[in-house]
Amino acid sequence: MTQHPPEPFRIKMTEPIHLIGPEEREKALQKAGYNVFGIDAKNIFIDLLTDSGTGAMSQHQWAAMMAGDESYAGARSYNRLSEVMQDIFGFKHFVPTHQGRAAENILCAVALQDGQYIPSNMHFDTTEGNIRARGGRPANLVIDEAFNISSQHPFKGNMDLEKLENFIAEVGTENIPFGMITITNNAGGGQPVSMENLRAVSEIYHRHGIPFFIDACRFAENSYFIKQREDGYADKSTLEIARETFSLADGATMSAKKDAIVNIGGFLAVNNDKLFQKICNELILREGFITYGGLAGRDLDAIAVGLREGLDEAYLAYRLGQTAYLGNAIKQAGVPIIEPVGGHAVYIDAGKLLPHIPQADFPGQALAVELYREGGIRGVELGSVAFAYPDPDTGEMVYPELDLVRLAIPRRTYTQSHMDYVAEILGRIAKRGGELKGYRITYEPKLMRHFTAQFEPIA
């Protein structure tokens, strides 16, 4: 088995984890209504639910937090973050938010009207939820290769340009207040978007007078993929690639809990002066003053340091290498995954692993439950629970192309032996996959049901 690059850090502090027994795990599942979001973290052995806010901060980030300025307005911490924001992203204005979904909420509140459409390659759950909550309609226009799990296309997160042109012509520019693209494409396997595609998407949006926003959660990983895979970028730094990326856009949303390697925080950035004023008014109402946006000053300082650390190429080589190592180990264990392996997570094709379970019975949920039952490992279903929805015109359920289980790797947190353990557990499950049963929902909220839905096994 190929080893991933050695960690470009050494461990300075540890946190104990425990593998509770099978009977205790079963009780935990029952108590949580067979929704892994409801399991207490103390009862998780290896937690791959998300890479959002779960990574380990560096000594430089912890040191920066001690210099945090907690002034309500105009804090030094904000000014330090502003300098980094300008250097990397280059947008005229930005506001901090407590996390990425707050940025999405504010953008939708000030720019989206009922019945309007927001195209993207693929919206992730909170983006889609915020659009739907305002009466909007998210549209996913990723290339078809995204749904072929064995395709080795180097940029499976790319937007399908013909689909985008046809979509704009069909619904009309007046019904598209802004367009988006997600880097990397989380809902589609953590797959990168090429600079060539970003440039073409920008040209199409701008030719039609549509403002272009980037969901930038994993911009550093996307930049490193471009450096590794796209002609003409091997000699460019990830910082240079990031600057070029954002020069194509009119704004961005970001959860800093990903590529800024912090436990909380995000931002909304724009170039338009009038839009920024509306954003400020909404931010003050919902989050806080425009120079702290729902965060402590120390959080702003941690983000400022983390944004630079997230672009470090030695770290990114290790980060993507660790994910590829886990993906290769899982594949060798006989479990189908999306290939090539993405940046932050390995995505298991639960529908292919468990073909006897129909989408309506949630094969991804069945696998996520069994992963915890067998080995105390928590992943997350990203399939028919997370993304199926009733068509707003017909009421019929629309199911996603793939039923996935995502194993998202927290940054700078787990070791190679942890990855080996995960692959071993999945290998055990694969050998008896035909025995697994589906689940039915006993409770669900209207939006983003996967967070709090309750389930029961189908006998």
ZAKEGU-316602 format. One line per field, with one value per residue (C-alpha): chain; x, z, y; residue in three letters; residue number from 1. Coordinates in Angstrom, 2 decimals. Example, Ala and Ser with C-alpha at 12.3 -4.5 7.8 and 13.67 -1.06 7.14 Angstrom:
chaine = (A  A)
east = (12.30  13.67)
up = (7.80  7.14)
north = (-4.50  -1.06)
residu = (Ala  Ser)
num = (1  2)
***
This chain:
chaine = (A  A  A  A  A  A  A  A  A  A  A  A  A  A  A  A  A  A  A  A  A  A  A  A  A  A  A  A  A  A  A  A  A  A  A  A  A  A  A  A  A  A  A  A  A  A  A  A  A  A  A  A  A  A  A  A  A  A  A  A  A  A  A  A  A  A  A  A  A  A  A  A  A  A  A  A  A  A  A  A  A  A  A  A  A  A  A  A  A  A  A  A  A  A  A  A  A  A  A  A  A  A  A  A  A  A  A  A  A  A  A  A  A  A  A  A  A  A  A  A  A  A  A  A  A  A  A  A  A  A  A  A  A  A  A  A  A  A  A  A  A  A  A  A  A  A  A  A  A  A  A  A  A  A  A  A  A  A  A  A  A  A  A  A  A  A  A  A  A  A  A  A  A  A  A  A  A  A  A  A  A  A  A  A  A  A  A  A  A  A  A  A  A  A  A  A  A  A  A  A  A  A  A  A  A  A  A  A  A  A  A  A  A  A  A  A  A  A  A  A  A  A  A  A  A  A  A  A  A  A  A  A  A  A  A  A  A  A  A  A  A  A  A  A  A  A  A  A  A  A  A  A  A  A  A  A  A  A  A  A  A  A  A  A  A  A  A  A  A  A  A  A  A  A  A  A  A  A  A  A  A  A  A  A  A  A  A  A  A  A  A  A  A  A  A  A  A  A  A  A  A  A  A  A  A  A  A  A  A  A  A  A  A  A  A  A  A  A  A  A  A  A  A  A  A  A  A  A  A  A  A  A  A  A  A  A  A  A  A  A  A  A  A  A  A  A  A  A  A  A  A  A  A  A  A  A  A  A  A  A  A  A  A  A  A  A  A  A  A  A  A  A  A  A  A  A  A  A  A  A  A  A  A  A  A  A  A  A  A  A  A  A  A  A  A  A  A  A  A  A  A  A  A  A  A  A  A  A  A  A  A  A  A  A  A  A  A  A  A  A  A  A  A  A  A  A  A  A  A  A  A  A  A  A  A  A  A  A  A  A  A  A  A  A  A  A  A  A  A  A  A  A  A  A  A  A  A  A  A)
east = (0.00  1.39  2.20  1.09  3.71  5.04  3.22  4.89  4.36  4.86  2.24  2.32  -0.91  -3.18  -6.86  -7.99  -10.48  -12.20  -13.85  -16.93  -18.33  -20.83  -23.79  -23.07  -22.79  -26.14  -27.75  -26.19  -27.67  -31.12  -30.99  -29.99  -32.84  -30.24  -28.97  -25.22  -25.52  -27.29  -24.51  -22.47  -18.92  -17.53  -18.96  -17.19  -13.83  -12.86  -14.98  -15.11  -18.52  -17.00  -13.75  -15.49  -14.04  -12.66  -8.98  -6.03  -4.85  -1.14  1.06  1.04  -2.76  -2.96  -0.35  -2.26  -5.41  -3.64  -3.26  -6.98  -8.49  -12.05  -13.06  -16.63  -15.74  -12.53  -10.50  -6.88  -7.82  -10.17  -7.44  -5.01  -7.61  -8.44  -4.80  -4.77  -8.15  -6.90  -3.66  -5.30  -8.80  -8.55  -12.23  -13.09  -15.23  -15.75  -17.56  -16.72  -19.51  -19.75  -19.57  -20.18  -23.93  -24.33  -22.61  -24.94  -27.96  -27.01  -26.29  -29.65  -31.43  -30.16  -29.99  -32.52  -36.26  -38.93  -38.96  -35.49  -32.79  -29.19  -27.03  -23.80  -21.75  -23.28  -24.65  -23.83  -26.45  -26.46  -26.21  -29.11  -31.04  -30.55  -31.66  -34.79  -35.58  -35.89  -38.13  -35.28  -34.44  -30.89  -29.69  -26.78  -25.02  -21.87  -20.31  -21.68  -18.33  -19.05  -21.53  -19.20  -17.36  -14.57  -13.87  -10.35  -11.26  -8.87  -11.50  -14.81  -16.06  -16.22  -19.41  -20.92  -20.70  -23.36  -25.75  -25.09  -25.74  -28.94  -30.11  -29.64  -31.53  -34.34  -35.04  -33.87  -31.18  -33.81  -34.52  -30.88  -29.75  -26.31  -24.50  -22.14  -19.51  -18.19  -14.45  -13.81  -17.15  -18.16  -21.48  -19.80  -16.88  -14.58  -13.57  -11.62  -12.56  -9.97  -8.86  -9.91  -13.43  -13.51  -12.49  -15.17  -17.89  -16.92  -17.12  -20.60  -21.99  -20.55  -21.62  -25.18  -24.79  -24.99  -22.78  -20.44  -19.89  -17.48  -18.21  -14.59  -14.56  -11.73  -10.05  -6.55  -7.08  -8.55  -5.52  -3.17  -5.11  -4.76  -1.01  -0.72  -3.05  -3.52  -1.10  0.71  0.37  3.11  5.48  2.88  2.39  -0.94  -1.20  -0.81  -3.41  -5.83  -5.42  -6.15  -9.20  -10.83  -9.96  -12.57  -15.42  -17.58  -17.68  -17.29  -18.71  -16.51  -16.65  -13.24  -13.71  -12.31  -9.22  -8.50  -8.21  -10.17  -12.97  -15.41  -15.77  -16.39  -16.85  -18.84  -16.83  -18.05  -16.91  -20.22  -20.57  -24.38  -24.61  -22.04  -24.15  -27.14  -24.92  -23.72  -27.27  -28.27  -25.08  -25.64  -29.17  -28.24  -24.56  -22.93  -21.00  -19.26  -15.75  -16.46  -19.54  -20.46  -16.87  -14.48  -11.41  -9.23  -11.16  -10.40  -6.68  -6.79  -8.45  -5.85  -3.04  -4.96  -5.72  -1.99  -1.22  -3.92  -2.03  1.28  2.27  4.02  0.85  -1.34  0.83  0.34  -3.36  -4.24  -1.84  -3.54  -6.94  -5.61  -4.07  -7.42  -9.20  -6.76  -6.99  -10.79  -10.78  -8.39  -10.84  -13.44  -15.49  -16.46  -15.41  -15.47  -12.22  -9.86  -9.95  -10.93  -9.20  -10.84  -12.78  -13.32  -16.79  -18.17  -20.79  -23.29  -25.78  -23.25  -22.06  -25.65  -27.55  -30.36  -31.43  -33.53  -32.97  -36.25  -34.84  -31.61  -28.60  -26.23  -27.92  -27.72  -23.96  -23.38  -25.21  -23.33  -19.98  -20.63  -22.13  -19.14  -16.25  -17.35  -16.60  -18.83  -19.24  -22.15  -24.77  -24.75  -27.42  -31.17  -31.50  -29.43  -30.35  -33.66  -36.41  -40.02  -40.24  -41.79  -44.06  -45.14  -44.46  -42.72  -39.48  -36.34  -33.43  -29.71  -27.63  -25.50  -26.10  -22.84  -21.29  -18.59  -15.60  -14.26  -10.79  -10.19  -7.02  -3.82  -5.76  -5.59  -2.63  -1.97  -2.96  -6.37  -6.82  -5.84  -8.45  -11.19  -10.33  -10.30  -13.78  -15.18  -13.68  -15.56  -18.83  -18.35  -18.05  -21.56  -23.10  -25.99  -27.22  -27.76  -31.32  -32.66  -34.21  -37.40  -37.81  -39.98  -39.40  -38.01  -37.88  -38.77  -35.19  -31.80  -33.44  -30.27  -29.13  -32.07  -34.19  -35.06  -35.06  -36.02  -34.71  -36.88  -37.57)
up = (0.00  -0.98  1.98  2.04  2.44  5.99  8.09  7.86  11.60  14.87  17.55  20.55  22.33  22.22  22.85  24.09  22.03  23.01  21.15  23.14  22.90  20.33  22.73  23.72  20.05  19.31  22.20  20.96  17.48  18.87  21.12  18.11  15.97  13.69  12.71  13.32  13.86  17.13  18.59  21.39  20.26  23.32  21.83  18.47  17.90  14.58  13.56  9.81  9.86  8.57  8.01  9.02  12.17  13.33  12.44  14.70  14.84  14.72  17.37  15.30  15.29  19.05  19.60  17.35  19.41  22.47  20.61  19.80  20.12  21.45  20.70  19.38  16.36  14.39  16.26  15.36  14.76  11.97  10.39  10.44  8.79  6.27  5.13  4.50  2.75  0.37  -0.32  -1.15  -2.41  -3.59  -3.27  -2.52  0.55  3.00  6.26  8.74  9.62  12.29  9.60  5.89  6.05  7.62  4.59  2.31  4.30  4.07  0.34  -0.31  1.93  0.03  -3.53  -4.04  -4.63  -4.53  -7.64  -8.88  -9.86  -8.71  -11.01  -9.86  -10.60  -7.48  -4.44  -1.08  1.62  3.43  0.19  -1.25  2.01  2.15  -1.47  -0.90  2.36  0.36  -2.26  -4.72  -6.91  -6.90  -10.17  -10.45  -13.83  -13.26  -16.12  -16.67  -15.76  -12.14  -11.96  -13.43  -10.30  -12.20  -14.67  -14.23  -15.47  -13.58  -12.98  -12.33  -10.47  -13.67  -14.74  -17.99  -20.11  -22.59  -19.76  -18.26  -21.54  -22.13  -18.55  -18.80  -22.10  -20.62  -17.40  -18.50  -17.03  -15.15  -13.08  -12.10  -9.51  -9.23  -10.32  -8.32  -8.50  -5.62  -5.25  -4.65  -5.52  -2.15  -3.16  -6.11  -4.39  -3.39  -7.03  -8.28  -10.87  -13.47  -14.08  -17.70  -16.56  -13.99  -16.69  -19.09  -16.43  -15.49  -19.13  -19.56  -16.37  -17.14  -20.80  -19.53  -16.80  -13.97  -10.90  -10.26  -6.71  -5.68  -2.78  -1.63  1.30  -0.14  -2.42  -1.27  -2.08  -5.45  -6.12  -5.39  -7.72  -10.48  -9.82  -10.02  -12.93  -15.23  -17.98  -17.36  -13.57  -12.31  -11.69  -10.09  -6.34  -4.78  -3.71  -7.30  -8.44  -5.72  -6.72  -10.35  -9.31  -7.37  -9.94  -12.14  -9.64  -8.24  -4.76  -2.59  0.40  2.61  5.67  7.21  9.13  6.08  4.36  7.02  9.54  12.36  14.61  13.72  11.24  7.65  5.40  2.58  0.09  -2.76  -5.12  -5.59  -3.28  -3.16  -2.50  0.26  2.01  1.97  3.30  6.15  7.17  7.17  8.98  11.80  12.22  12.21  13.11  14.70  13.72  10.35  11.84  13.87  12.34  15.16  16.00  18.80  17.87  18.64  16.02  13.40  14.19  13.96  10.53  9.33  10.15  8.96  5.52  4.83  6.42  4.30  1.15  2.30  -0.38  1.96  4.03  0.92  -0.41  2.90  3.06  -0.39  0.02  3.21  1.52  -1.49  0.86  2.56  -0.79  -2.19  0.97  0.85  -2.84  -2.18  0.48  -2.28  -1.66  -4.64  -4.33  -6.49  -8.44  -8.59  -4.86  -3.96  -1.68  1.72  1.77  0.33  -1.12  -1.07  -3.66  -1.27  -4.07  -5.89  -2.71  -1.62  -4.92  -3.25  -1.25  -3.38  -3.14  -1.31  1.46  1.74  1.03  2.13  5.50  5.87  5.25  7.57  10.37  9.77  9.74  13.27  14.37  13.14  14.10  15.96  12.86  11.97  8.33  6.73  4.15  1.11  -1.05  -0.98  2.63  2.12  -1.43  -2.53  -2.70  -3.90  -7.29  -6.66  -9.70  -9.53  -5.91  -7.04  -5.28  -7.25  -6.27  -6.69  -9.25  -6.57  -3.03  -1.27  2.15  2.74  4.99  5.57  7.11  9.74  9.04  10.90  13.21  12.40  11.60  9.00  11.42  11.84  8.07  7.99  10.64  8.65  5.54  7.54  8.97  5.54  4.15  6.78  5.92  2.18  2.68  4.15  2.33  1.03  4.61  5.22  5.24  4.39  6.63  6.68  8.01  11.11  11.44  9.09  8.98  5.80  4.95  5.39  6.90  7.19  10.23  12.49  10.75  12.69  11.20  11.91  10.27  7.66  8.86)
north = (0.00  3.40  5.63  9.23  11.99  12.37  14.94  18.38  18.85  17.01  16.42  18.75  17.85  14.80  14.17  10.73  8.72  5.49  2.62  1.66  -1.86  -3.18  -3.14  0.45  1.46  -0.14  1.74  4.98  4.40  3.70  6.77  8.92  7.61  5.99  9.45  9.68  13.45  12.61  10.43  12.01  12.75  10.93  7.72  8.16  6.44  8.05  11.02  11.62  13.32  16.55  18.39  21.63  23.16  19.82  20.22  20.99  24.60  25.36  26.95  30.14  30.23  29.66  32.36  34.78  34.21  35.60  38.91  39.07  42.54  42.23  45.82  45.98  48.13  48.62  46.01  45.38  41.73  42.82  44.93  42.00  39.76  42.49  42.62  38.86  38.99  41.65  39.81  36.46  37.24  40.84  41.76  45.38  44.59  41.75  41.06  38.30  35.85  33.17  30.48  29.90  29.32  32.76  34.28  32.31  33.42  37.08  36.88  35.22  37.70  40.75  39.40  36.59  36.87  34.20  32.01  32.99  30.49  30.09  27.91  26.26  23.18  21.57  23.37  21.85  21.34  24.69  26.67  24.75  25.13  28.90  29.26  27.16  28.97  32.22  30.61  30.21  27.24  25.86  24.31  21.88  21.95  19.89  17.92  14.40  12.82  13.77  10.90  8.29  7.19  5.41  8.23  9.62  13.11  15.42  18.13  16.39  19.46  21.51  23.26  22.00  25.14  24.05  23.25  26.68  28.51  26.53  27.09  30.86  30.91  28.80  30.73  34.21  36.43  38.45  35.33  34.72  37.30  35.70  32.53  30.36  27.66  25.53  24.82  22.02  20.42  18.96  17.40  15.67  14.01  16.87  17.17  20.21  22.83  23.83  27.39  26.99  26.15  28.96  31.42  30.17  30.21  33.76  34.83  33.32  34.85  38.29  38.23  37.79  40.43  37.87  38.47  35.54  34.21  31.47  29.12  29.16  26.71  24.62  27.15  26.15  22.48  23.48  25.68  22.79  20.48  23.10  23.29  19.51  18.77  21.77  22.74  26.02  26.08  23.75  26.66  28.94  29.07  28.20  31.85  33.01  30.49  31.58  35.23  34.38  32.36  35.16  37.82  36.13  36.59  39.38  37.92  34.85  33.06  30.93  28.75  29.39  26.13  24.34  25.74  28.36  25.50  27.13  25.94  28.73  31.58  32.58  35.59  37.15  39.23  41.45  44.18  46.01  49.04  49.10  45.38  45.72  48.33  45.99  43.22  45.42  46.26  42.58  41.55  44.03  42.72  39.03  38.58  41.61  44.71  44.69  44.36  41.23  39.60  37.23  36.27  37.09  39.09  36.07  34.08  36.73  36.44  32.64  32.92  35.43  32.99  29.92  31.32  31.53  28.15  26.53  27.58  26.08  23.56  21.13  20.97  20.56  17.73  15.92  16.79  15.48  12.59  11.41  11.51  9.58  7.01  6.39  6.21  3.67  1.54  1.55  0.64  -2.25  -3.44  -3.92  -0.78  1.44  5.07  8.18  8.40  10.10  10.73  14.30  16.75  16.60  13.35  9.91  9.34  5.80  4.85  3.28  2.67  0.50  -1.24  -1.98  -2.33  -4.30  -1.22  1.19  4.95  5.41  3.17  5.18  2.95  5.71  5.96  2.17  2.27  5.24  3.44  0.19  1.98  3.20  -0.10  -2.09  0.17  3.31  5.42  8.35  9.41  11.21  10.27  12.55  10.98  10.58  11.75  14.89  15.85  14.30  16.92  17.27  18.94  22.40  22.01  18.35  17.38  14.19  13.26  14.05  11.81  12.58  10.72  9.04  7.83  8.59  8.28  10.88  10.25  13.77  13.92  16.63  18.58  17.67  15.35  11.61  9.35  6.67  3.90  5.54  5.46  1.77  1.02  2.76  0.74  -2.50  -1.84  -1.00  -4.20  -6.19  -4.45  -5.00  -8.75  -8.92  -5.96  -8.08  -8.52  -4.80  -3.43  -0.01  2.64  4.67  8.20  8.64  12.41  15.04  18.84  20.74  21.79  20.12  17.07  14.99  16.97  16.09  13.42  10.28  6.78  3.21  0.02  -1.66  -5.20)
residu = (Met  Thr  Gln  His  Pro  Pro  Glu  Pro  Phe  Arg  Ile  Lys  Met  Thr  Glu  Pro  Ile  His  Leu  Ile  Gly  Pro  Glu  Glu  Arg  Glu  Lys  Ala  Leu  Gln  Lys  Ala  Gly  Tyr  Asn  Val  Phe  Gly  Ile  Asp  Ala  Lys  Asn  Ile  Phe  Ile  Asp  Leu  Leu  Thr  Asp  Ser  Gly  Thr  Gly  Ala  Met  Ser  Gln  His  Gln  Trp  Ala  Ala  Met  Met  Ala  Gly  Asp  Glu  Ser  Tyr  Ala  Gly  Ala  Arg  Ser  Tyr  Asn  Arg  Leu  Ser  Glu  Val  Met  Gln  Asp  Ile  Phe  Gly  Phe  Lys  His  Phe  Val  Pro  Thr  His  Gln  Gly  Arg  Ala  Ala  Glu  Asn  Ile  Leu  Cys  Ala  Val  Ala  Leu  Gln  Asp  Gly  Gln  Tyr  Ile  Pro  Ser  Asn  Met  His  Phe  Asp  Thr  Thr  Glu  Gly  Asn  Ile  Arg  Ala  Arg  Gly  Gly  Arg  Pro  Ala  Asn  Leu  Val  Ile  Asp  Glu  Ala  Phe  Asn  Ile  Ser  Ser  Gln  His  Pro  Phe  Lys  Gly  Asn  Met  Asp  Leu  Glu  Lys  Leu  Glu  Asn  Phe  Ile  Ala  Glu  Val  Gly  Thr  Glu  Asn  Ile  Pro  Phe  Gly  Met  Ile  Thr  Ile  Thr  Asn  Asn  Ala  Gly  Gly  Gly  Gln  Pro  Val  Ser  Met  Glu  Asn  Leu  Arg  Ala  Val  Ser  Glu  Ile  Tyr  His  Arg  His  Gly  Ile  Pro  Phe  Phe  Ile  Asp  Ala  Cys  Arg  Phe  Ala  Glu  Asn  Ser  Tyr  Phe  Ile  Lys  Gln  Arg  Glu  Asp  Gly  Tyr  Ala  Asp  Lys  Ser  Thr  Leu  Glu  Ile  Ala  Arg  Glu  Thr  Phe  Ser  Leu  Ala  Asp  Gly  Ala  Thr  Met  Ser  Ala  Lys  Lys  Asp  Ala  Ile  Val  Asn  Ile  Gly  Gly  Phe  Leu  Ala  Val  Asn  Asn  Asp  Lys  Leu  Phe  Gln  Lys  Ile  Cys  Asn  Glu  Leu  Ile  Leu  Arg  Glu  Gly  Phe  Ile  Thr  Tyr  Gly  Gly  Leu  Ala  Gly  Arg  Asp  Leu  Asp  Ala  Ile  Ala  Val  Gly  Leu  Arg  Glu  Gly  Leu  Asp  Glu  Ala  Tyr  Leu  Ala  Tyr  Arg  Leu  Gly  Gln  Thr  Ala  Tyr  Leu  Gly  Asn  Ala  Ile  Lys  Gln  Ala  Gly  Val  Pro  Ile  Ile  Glu  Pro  Val  Gly  Gly  His  Ala  Val  Tyr  Ile  Asp  Ala  Gly  Lys  Leu  Leu  Pro  His  Ile  Pro  Gln  Ala  Asp  Phe  Pro  Gly  Gln  Ala  Leu  Ala  Val  Glu  Leu  Tyr  Arg  Glu  Gly  Gly  Ile  Arg  Gly  Val  Glu  Leu  Gly  Ser  Val  Ala  Phe  Ala  Tyr  Pro  Asp  Pro  Asp  Thr  Gly  Glu  Met  Val  Tyr  Pro  Glu  Leu  Asp  Leu  Val  Arg  Leu  Ala  Ile  Pro  Arg  Arg  Thr  Tyr  Thr  Gln  Ser  His  Met  Asp  Tyr  Val  Ala  Glu  Ile  Leu  Gly  Arg  Ile  Ala  Lys  Arg  Gly  Gly  Glu  Leu  Lys  Gly  Tyr  Arg  Ile  Thr  Tyr  Glu  Pro  Lys  Leu  Met  Arg  His  Phe  Thr  Ala  Gln  Phe  Glu  Pro  Ile  Ala)
num = (1  2  3  4  5  6  7  8  9  10  11  12  13  14  15  16  17  18  19  20  21  22  23  24  25  26  27  28  29  30  31  32  33  34  35  36  37  38  39  40  41  42  43  44  45  46  47  48  49  50  51  52  53  54  55  56  57  58  59  60  61  62  63  64  65  66  67  68  69  70  71  72  73  74  75  76  77  78  79  80  81  82  83  84  85  86  87  88  89  90  91  92  93  94  95  96  97  98  99  100  101  102  103  104  105  106  107  108  109  110  111  112  113  114  115  116  117  118  119  120  121  122  123  124  125  126  127  128  129  130  131  132  133  134  135  136  137  138  139  140  141  142  143  144  145  146  147  148  149  150  151  152  153  154  155  156  157  158  159  160  161  162  163  164  165  166  167  168  169  170  171  172  173  174  175  176  177  178  179  180  181  182  183  184  185  186  187  188  189  190  191  192  193  194  195  196  197  198  199  200  201  202  203  204  205  206  207  208  209  210  211  212  213  214  215  216  217  218  219  220  221  222  223  224  225  226  227  228  229  230  231  232  233  234  235  236  237  238  239  240  241  242  243  244  245  246  247  248  249  250  251  252  253  254  255  256  257  258  259  260  261  262  263  264  265  266  267  268  269  270  271  272  273  274  275  276  277  278  279  280  281  282  283  284  285  286  287  288  289  290  291  292  293  294  295  296  297  298  299  300  301  302  303  304  305  306  307  308  309  310  311  312  313  314  315  316  317  318  319  320  321  322  323  324  325  326  327  328  329  330  331  332  333  334  335  336  337  338  339  340  341  342  343  344  345  346  347  348  349  350  351  352  353  354  355  356  357  358  359  360  361  362  363  364  365  366  367  368  369  370  371  372  373  374  375  376  377  378  379  380  381  382  383  384  385  386  387  388  389  390  391  392  393  394  395  396  397  398  399  400  401  402  403  404  405  406  407  408  409  410  411  412  413  414  415  416  417  418  419  420  421  422  423  424  425  426  427  428  429  430  431  432  433  434  435  436  437  438  439  440  441  442  443  444  445  446  447  448  449  450  451  452  453  454  455  456  457  458  459)
***
